[in-house]
Amino acid sequence: MKPDISKFPDLPGVYLMKDVDGNIIYIGKAKALKKRVSQYFHSPSNLTTKTHRMVEKISSIDYIITSSEIEALILEANLIKKNRPHYNVDLKDDKRYPYIKITVKERYPRIFLTRRRLMDDAVYFGPYTSVKPVRKTLDMINQLFRIRKCRKRLNEKPQRACLNMHIDRCMGPCTGKVDREEYRKNVDTAVRFLKGDTRELLGMLTRQMEEYADKQQYEAAATTRDHIEALHDFEKQQRSTAGIDDQDVIGVECDEKNAFVQLFFVRNGTMVGRADFILNRGKAEIGEIISGFVEQYYRDSPVPPTIIVQEDPNEKEILEKWLTARAGKGVSIKTPVRGEKKKLIEMAKMNASMAMEREHSLKTTGASPDKALLILKEKIGLDTIPEHIEGFDISNISGTDAVGSMVVFRKGMPAKADYRLFNIKTVEGIDDFSMMAEVVGRRYRHANEDKKNRPDLILIDGGEGQVNAAQQALDDLGANIPLVGLAKRFEHIVFPRNAEKKVLILPHTSPALKLLMQVRDESHRFAVTSHRRKRSSRLSHSELDAVEGLGKEKKKALIQHFGSVEKIRRASEKEIMEVPGIGKKLASKIISHLKG
């Protein structure tokens, strides 16, 4: 039955189509609601198969009036994200890529890694496709330029210096003893370096390394060498694309169910990275897919001056107006027909096509657990078939409530009764390597006596650092058990430092790799779930429960601000009052209770 739309207004807004059970099946925007919605029912023969099927399921239609088309677009995107209607194009893979952020407007700017680019006054560099060289670069910047990365509120009153200053990783502006101009010079130097002015810095580091070597200060020389390697890794992400300014390039390929989107980032004429996404397609055509992707992706992501697409998106003019409002400056969507931009579109489409083929291959290639185990034995070089595999992962937030997980797979299948959790006991702060060493050491400290329960293979969720930490723990115990890691970014198999191999790369279609990925993902899931449970329990039950007037939300805010009850106990009344919602009276009660 056709819903009654006779009283719909001819005003801009959003319409919500529902089935007989009241479920929202489609959300759309319109410049004129009545005119747009009526098109679904006046000419059924002109509808696509997907739309015709959707219309048959419509039982009722709600609408929300907005003041403009732009406001309708924003509201539509928010409602789609919240409700995930079946017939809307839906972004499945919402991964974020890392940026380096420098808060240049602060009195003493901070520099740190972030995965959200906000419309603020900070300076951003990125996005980058690989977080590892970015972290190494930030670590090197901290050592060379000593710029703070902490979130301390810097007041006129001097504060106690943190560990970073004592280990010479920060100038310590919190102490009130740092010349602001000198600090700003270091910040400006770091900005120039991140903009690509690396020649001077590389020369300085090379000379420094040679001086250390001449003085037989080999440890310092090795550290400087690591800095140089990190610089080269960082520069690899800065490949030139001549003649093209800041822009994003969007390429799309489709199969019957999904749309595969490839997004290239071009900044200052340089291709700095790419991202890939999968969208639930329904039966949407390319124009609608691009429109849906642009709406969802740029709701929370930085908007470049130009977006290059292979085909004009639906309602292109409205999208451009919305993007311009988001960016605070003119934004255009272009469909090139020749030249370098056309070549970039073709390259993005080719990458999207390859991503689609990989997805199909993963779904169609199957193998029994026995075959996967045989391949694993051969490729890793094991003496026996790894019928008993144990996987490890660490989960924590800023070093708090840290837990280690161990999952067990027997003959390629999870044995959940044998899973184990480890509360971290000997490591404080953020040190995943030491945490991994502790967990592995505790699990296998009796391995030589209990050979019956020893695994045929240990899998570590992580790269070289975690793998070497775990191997060192085994070496300290004298436990000879094969061990490898699985690094998330490229799914490369990583061997310990004393192994003949360093890295093993298996095809994504390999049953052996799929099995290792299953073990790794299960250990990660088990660790994260357990960490959340532990953290929730701590937030629900603590010494703070007995403080009169301290509710659940304020208690949660306190724990998130300080990290633990013990740190709250050591805080001053003024420091506690920095937490939103905590006044002088309540801060006094907290101190009285914890220190009384």
DOMAR-552442 format. One line per field, with one value per residue (C-alpha): residue in one letter; z negated, x, y negated. Coordinates in steps of 0.001 Angstrom, whole numbers. Layout:
BEGIN
code: a_...
pz: Z_...
px: X_...
py: Y_...
This chain:
BEGIN
code: m_k_p_d_i_s_k_f_p_d_l_p_g_v_y_l_m_k_d_v_d_g_n_i_i_y_i_g_k_a_k_a_l_k_k_r_v_s_q_y_f_h_s_p_s_n_l_t_t_k_t_h_r_m_v_e_k_i_s_s_i_d_y_i_i_t_s_s_e_i_e_a_l_i_l_e_a_n_l_i_k_k_n_r_p_h_y_n_v_d_l_k_d_d_k_r_y_p_y_i_k_i_t_v_k_e_r_y_p_r_i_f_l_t_r_r_r_l_m_d_d_a_v_y_f_g_p_y_t_s_v_k_p_v_r_k_t_l_d_m_i_n_q_l_f_r_i_r_k_c_r_k_r_l_n_e_k_p_q_r_a_c_l_n_m_h_i_d_r_c_m_g_p_c_t_g_k_v_d_r_e_e_y_r_k_n_v_d_t_a_v_r_f_l_k_g_d_t_r_e_l_l_g_m_l_t_r_q_m_e_e_y_a_d_k_q_q_y_e_a_a_a_t_t_r_d_h_i_e_a_l_h_d_f_e_k_q_q_r_s_t_a_g_i_d_d_q_d_v_i_g_v_e_c_d_e_k_n_a_f_v_q_l_f_f_v_r_n_g_t_m_v_g_r_a_d_f_i_l_n_r_g_k_a_e_i_g_e_i_i_s_g_f_v_e_q_y_y_r_d_s_p_v_p_p_t_i_i_v_q_e_d_p_n_e_k_e_i_l_e_k_w_l_t_a_r_a_g_k_g_v_s_i_k_t_p_v_r_g_e_k_k_k_l_i_e_m_a_k_m_n_a_s_m_a_m_e_r_e_h_s_l_k_t_t_g_a_s_p_d_k_a_l_l_i_l_k_e_k_i_g_l_d_t_i_p_e_h_i_e_g_f_d_i_s_n_i_s_g_t_d_a_v_g_s_m_v_v_f_r_k_g_m_p_a_k_a_d_y_r_l_f_n_i_k_t_v_e_g_i_d_d_f_s_m_m_a_e_v_v_g_r_r_y_r_h_a_n_e_d_k_k_n_r_p_d_l_i_l_i_d_g_g_e_g_q_v_n_a_a_q_q_a_l_d_d_l_g_a_n_i_p_l_v_g_l_a_k_r_f_e_h_i_v_f_p_r_n_a_e_k_k_v_l_i_l_p_h_t_s_p_a_l_k_l_l_m_q_v_r_d_e_s_h_r_f_a_v_t_s_h_r_r_k_r_s_s_r_l_s_h_s_e_l_d_a_v_e_g_l_g_k_e_k_k_k_a_l_i_q_h_f_g_s_v_e_k_i_r_r_a_s_e_k_e_i_m_e_v_p_g_i_g_k_k_l_a_s_k_i_i_s_h_l_k_g
pz: 0_981_-2037_-2197_-1154_-265_-3277_-2786_-2464_518_-1781_-2218_-4649_-5263_-4730_-6563_-4867_-7158_-6689_-8356_-11529_-11855_-10846_-8876_-5521_-3690_-4550_-1901_-1599_623_1765_1862_-215_1438_4976_4219_2330_4891_7585_5931_6673_9894_12372_11074_14509_14257_10955_10679_9501_6101_5667_6915_4379_1631_2561_2267_-1381_-2358_-4895_-6177_-5626_-8230_-7457_-9187_-7800_-7690_-6963_-3892_-1546_-3307_-6684_-5122_-3823_-7251_-9019_-6445_-6995_-10776_-10621_-8222_-10552_-13529_-11929_-9162_-6872_-4629_-1321_-1943_-776_-3991_-4694_-6312_-6793_-8797_-9353_-10167_-9117_-11350_-11344_-13226_-15056_-16398_-18543_-17309_-18903_-22446_-24572_-24566_-21634_-21845_-19157_-19020_-16805_-16186_-13954_-13911_-11998_-13517_-12075_-14628_-14615_-14877_-12133_-10735_-8683_-6914_-6544_-6550_-5499_-7997_-11653_-12533_-10776_-12072_-15655_-15085_-13656_-16632_-19000_-17161_-17278_-21038_-21384_-19010_-19604_-23069_-22364_-24930_-24100_-27480_-28109_-31192_-31634_-31827_-34356_-35610_-38718_-38180_-38295_-39027_-35966_-34506_-33451_-29872_-31078_-33279_-30344_-28112_-25891_-26797_-27658_-30630_-30104_-32998_-35403_-34376_-33657_-29857_-27626_-25397_-22385_-22579_-22816_-19831_-17735_-18351_-17315_-14100_-13301_-13778_-11478_-8765_-9086_-8759_-5684_-4004_-4889_-5912_-4080_-6798_-9551_-7779_-7342_-10995_-12141_-9812_-11171_-14708_-14110_-12721_-15720_-18138_-16211_-16271_-20043_-20319_-21741_-19826_-21641_-20903_-17292_-16930_-18305_-15801_-13017_-14019_-13739_-10201_-9210_-10674_-8596_-5419_-6266_-6857_-3524_-1663_-2372_-586_3069_5589_7892_9900_10986_8624_5490_2396_3431_2776_5614_5405_7569_7431_8670_7953_7816_7216_3443_2607_3851_3399_2956_3277_1842_2694_561_2448_323_1542_4873_3101_2813_-907_-1212_-339_-2047_-908_-1888_-1231_-1004_-1041_2462_2797_6481_6354_9422_9390_8975_5933_4446_4756_3270_314_-271_-162_-2637_-5133_-4829_-4942_-7871_-10201_-7870_-6535_-3272_-526_1975_4785_4899_8117_9078_12053_12461_11155_7863_7370_6296_6924_6338_2878_1959_3013_903_-2128_-1653_-1291_-4584_-6254_-4954_-5417_-1864_1694_2538_5999_7219_10630_13213_15404_18978_19666_18141_14833_12891_15295_14829_11058_11380_13554_11018_8168_10133_10849_7131_6288_8850_7286_3831_5198_6689_3370_1550_4012_3744_-56_82_2729_1635_-1070_-2697_-5518_-8840_-8126_-4846_-6540_-9259_-6714_-4768_-8013_-8975_-5600_-5268_-8817_-8876_-11892_-12898_-13544_-12353_-14653_-15933_-19187_-18678_-21434_-20573_-22785_-22846_-25260_-25854_-27869_-27704_-28690_-30721_-32959_-33576_-31387_-30612_-28530_-26691_-25619_-23221_-22234_-18867_-18563_-15066_-13637_-15902_-19014_-22346_-24511_-27683_-27617_-27175_-29901_-31093_-32798_-34867_-34355_-37671_-37115_-34430_-34995_-32330_-28580_-27722_-25539_-24994_-28712_-29236_-26483_-28038_-31444_-30091_-28000_-30907_-33327_-30878_-30133_-33392_-33924_-30229_-30558_-33237_-31637_-28078_-27502_-27415_-25454_-22152_-18776_-17862_-19681_-17775_-19008_-17984_-16947_-15098_-15734_-19187_-20695_-19063_-20361_-23860_-23904_-22544_-25238_-27895_-26432_-26264_-29926_-30793_-28489_-26755_-23130_-21505_-17942_-17975_-15311_-15183_-12805_-12060_-11385_-8630_-5862_-7594_-7388_-9532_-11721_-13138_-16265_-15828_-16233_-13451_-9950_-8412_-9331_-7552_-5654_-3233_-2299_289_-1199_218_-1735_-4145_-6502_-6687_-7178_-10137_-11744_-11221_-12928_-15939_-16073_-15808_-18491_-20918_-20246_-20762_-24002_-25310_-24460_-25880_-29119_-29394_-29005_-31645_-34054_-33438_-33832_-37113_-38395_-37446_-39163_-42400_-44034_-47133_-45585_-46101_-49703_-48883_-49515_-46495_-44014_-41375_-38696_-35952_-38134_-39442_-35860_-34911_-37849_-36898_-33236_-34186_-36684_-35598_-39047_-42583_-43819_-41573_-42821_-46374_-45560_-43814_-45359_-45818_-42945_-40614_-41479_-40784_-37203_-36496_-35001_-37560_-40627_-42828_-45872_-48372_-46605_-46010_-49751_-50528_-48088_-49646_-53158_-52325_-50435_-52771_-56030
px: 0_1315_1998_81_2468_-183_697_4450_5892_7920_10761_14321_14704_15327_12882_12951_11299_10108_8839_5778_7777_8815_12423_14132_15129_16227_17151_17342_17650_15691_15575_11778_10473_7082_8452_11347_9376_6567_9077_9338_5633_4737_6909_7764_9046_11853_13150_16181_15657_17057_14810_11729_12345_12776_9548_7569_8652_7753_4919_5356_7549_8617_10330_12396_12384_15697_16569_18687_19928_23308_21683_19655_22854_24516_21437_21120_24741_24325_21107_22650_25615_23291_20669_22613_19552_19658_19232_21676_25272_27129_30833_31996_35696_36057_39820_41701_45246_47814_48795_51484_49938_51744_49675_51520_49068_49823_52353_54574_53337_52947_53778_52069_50432_46687_44177_41664_42306_40170_39306_41494_44568_47089_49545_49031_51365_50019_48046_50625_49965_52346_52361_55700_58050_55864_56332_60078_60184_58287_60640_63595_62006_61577_65256_66582_64225_62863_59321_56704_53977_52189_48753_49750_48083_50956_50253_52436_53131_56053_55195_57134_58980_57975_60200_60547_62552_64786_65659_66225_63183_61543_62824_60429_58398_56190_59023_58845_62588_62497_63020_59950_61891_64389_61527_59782_62975_63006_59356_60046_62987_60779_58125_60723_61951_58429_57868_60722_63801_65757_69074_70639_69413_70656_74081_74222_73211_75721_78549_77379_77343_80885_82114_80587_82209_85626_85321_84288_80911_79222_75882_75396_76495_73930_71167_72102_72140_68576_67597_68974_67113_63895_64406_64798_61674_59769_60893_59668_56126_56849_56889_56558_53587_54655_52206_49351_48359_46399_43642_42028_41517_38616_38474_35621_35050_31920_30675_27079_27098_29946_31715_35491_36823_40469_41362_44694_45982_47984_49423_51641_52056_53141_51261_51546_49372_46237_43303_40881_37245_34403_30810_27577_26420_22871_22303_23601_25384_28804_27438_25372_28266_30686_28099_27490_31206_31967_29162_30309_34083_34383_32006_34997_38006_39962_38645_41175_40519_39933_38392_39025_36425_35840_32201_30159_28447_24713_23794_27316_26500_25029_28029_30398_28501_28618_32318_33065_31289_33220_36591_35951_37154_36192_36088_35467_34710_36269_36039_39183_39207_42965_46342_47973_44718_43101_46124_45682_42006_42921_45529_43009_40465_43100_43924_40223_39877_42808_41241_38018_39900_41701_38367_36903_39980_39778_36141_36521_39797_39165_41270_40944_42740_45002_46186_46778_48866_50949_51661_52509_55006_56711_56798_57992_60376_58991_60045_56461_52986_51800_48657_48919_49283_49171_48584_49380_48309_48450_45662_45876_45028_47923_49377_46312_44375_46851_46071_47720_45692_46605_44380_44855_44163_44271_44298_43326_40316_39986_40102_38385_38557_42344_42336_44138_44343_47299_46996_50232_52113_55682_55372_54192_53298_53136_55601_54014_57355_58001_54367_54665_57901_56209_53205_55263_57674_54865_53178_56312_58288_57518_57633_60674_58961_55497_56409_53007_51266_53942_52700_54181_54161_53768_52183_52696_50300_52836_56024_59730_59691_57044_58543_62061_60740_58863_61890_64111_61687_61877_65683_65858_63831_65787_62520_63053_59654_59214_57898_56791_54790_52131_52422_49029_49768_50933_50222_53925_55196_58045_60813_62946_66316_68301_66417_67821_64755_63625_60279_58054_55456_52662_49945_46714_45029_47312_45399_48393_48239_44476_44925_47555_45301_42466_44685_45961_42494_41132_43933_43290_39537_40042_42544_40400_37219_38982_40625_37273_35728_38583_38496_34720_34991_37625_35509_32485_34168_36888_37809_36018_32634_32539_33007_29718_28519_30815_28607_29413_30245_32516_34258_34820_36155_38593_39946_40304_42103_44579_44755_44424_43157_46749_47560_44440_45644_48929_47220_46637_43225_43937_44891_41688_39631_40967_38640_35354_32538_34788_34517_36490_34101_34029_37816_38294_36060_38036_41374_40005_38730_41795_44406_42481
py: 0_-3432_-5669_-8954_-11745_-14347_-16506_-16382_-19926_-21128_-22111_-20772_-17897_-14218_-11345_-7986_-5016_-2189_1366_2966_3631_-13_629_-2146_-664_-3822_-7414_-10121_-13902_-16250_-19857_-19536_-16615_-16101_-16259_-13906_-11247_-11182_-10163_-6722_-6026_-7933_-6015_-2504_-1456_-4004_-2609_-353_3226_2369_-701_1159_3917_1318_-540_2709_2950_-640_-817_-4371_-7432_-9998_-13253_-15938_-19480_-21361_-24981_-24182_-21451_-21472_-20881_-18040_-16436_-16607_-15216_-12414_-11364_-11343_-9307_-6773_-6332_-5799_-3527_-1682_-1212_1837_-28_-2877_-2769_-1949_-2347_912_193_-3056_-2889_-6073_-6837_-8517_-12178_-14066_-17009_-20098_-22476_-25572_-28036_-26861_-28731_-25649_-23516_-19734_-17186_-13803_-11154_-11317_-9546_-12419_-15625_-18363_-21770_-23576_-25818_-22994_-21999_-18479_-16289_-13205_-11081_-8276_-4685_-3081_-4030_-2381_-4859_-7704_-6518_-6180_-9683_-11111_-9320_-10828_-14302_-13938_-13091_-15765_-18679_-17757_-18975_-17989_-15478_-15379_-16900_-18864_-22223_-24661_-27398_-30216_-28146_-25696_-21996_-18845_-17562_-14206_-11310_-12613_-15612_-13475_-11197_-14256_-13674_-17027_-20510_-20563_-23755_-22631_-23544_-27202_-27271_-27010_-30029_-30316_-31616_-28746_-26242_-27880_-27593_-23832_-23632_-25594_-23292_-20226_-21748_-22397_-18846_-17419_-19591_-17730_-19755_-16639_-17102_-19270_-16967_-13827_-15391_-16353_-12863_-11191_-13342_-12653_-8886_-8987_-10983_-8466_-5613_-7350_-7729_-4047_-5091_-2311_-2330_-6045_-5461_-2647_-4904_-7625_-5028_-4051_-7719_-7861_-4681_-6095_-9222_-7169_-5105_-8322_-9757_-6642_-7818_-11132_-10028_-12806_-13339_-16385_-19097_-18168_-20114_-19028_-16637_-13288_-10787_-8314_-5178_-2637_930_2980_6535_7640_6945_4569_1470_1306_-2222_-3241_-6666_-8339_-11239_-13888_-16702_-19556_-17747_-14548_-11276_-10579_-7486_-5617_-3934_-1241_-763_1650_420_2386_1609_2864_2069_-1490_-2847_-4541_-8079_-7125_-5119_-8048_-10408_-8083_-7595_-11333_-12076_-9444_-9785_-13576_-13936_-13328_-13618_-16631_-18063_-18974_-21787_-19271_-15788_-13821_-11191_-8897_-9949_-12876_-11951_-12371_-15917_-17145_-20827_-20169_-18039_-20824_-23374_-21071_-20294_-24016_-24685_-21854_-23076_-26787_-27410_-26502_-22790_-21347_-17829_-17155_-14381_-14591_-13353_-13602_-14363_-13429_-13537_-11073_-8766_-8952_-8000_-5014_-3943_-4247_-2183_464_705_946_3757_5624_5225_6730_9692_10290_10299_12803_15002_15032_16110_18788_20368_22923_25600_28098_27433_30411_28874_25507_27154_29072_25872_24081_26799_26561_22767_21998_24964_26831_30340_31445_30508_27643_29338_27370_23573_20961_17276_14258_10611_7653_5123_1904_-1789_-4064_-1223_-794_2452_4310_7947_10626_13255_16764_18708_22348_23961_27762_29251_25881_25336_23110_24977_22345_24405_23939_20153_18202_14598_12934_9759_7816_7719_6534_3816_260_-2276_-1671_1093_3767_5501_6061_7080_9677_10985_11273_13196_15619_16160_16951_19336_21408_21276_24984_25904_28172_30281_30278_31264_32836_29432_27592_26156_26995_23291_19944_17039_13473_10704_8073_7339_7509_5876_8158_11261_10590_9838_13148_15050_13542_14781_18302_18110_17071_20177_22473_23375_24395_23772_22446_18864_16371_13149_11877_8147_6577_4097_6444_9792_10677_13557_12250_14453_13807_12082_15317_17142_17661_16029_12530_12277_14721_13365_15767_15064_13754_16851_19212_21504_21356_17548_17643_20001_17760_14737_16616_17416_13823_12277_14608_13720_10029_10397_12324_9735_6704_8234_9142_5727_3967_6218_5527_1783_1658_3537_1111_-1861_-295_769_-1297_-3262_-6200_-4497_-5680_-9379_-11158_-13159_-11419_-9837_-7285_-9826_-11959_-8844_-7701_-11153_-11047_-7624_-8603_-11823_-10355_-6705_-5089_-5669_-5720_-8692_-10492_-9861_-11658_-14593_-18010_-19588_-21980_-19123_-17222_-20364_-20331_-17393_-18710_-18668_-18465_-21576_-22629_-21023_-17648_-17712_-18251_-15245_-13055_-14018_-13551_-10070_-8822_-10296_-10013
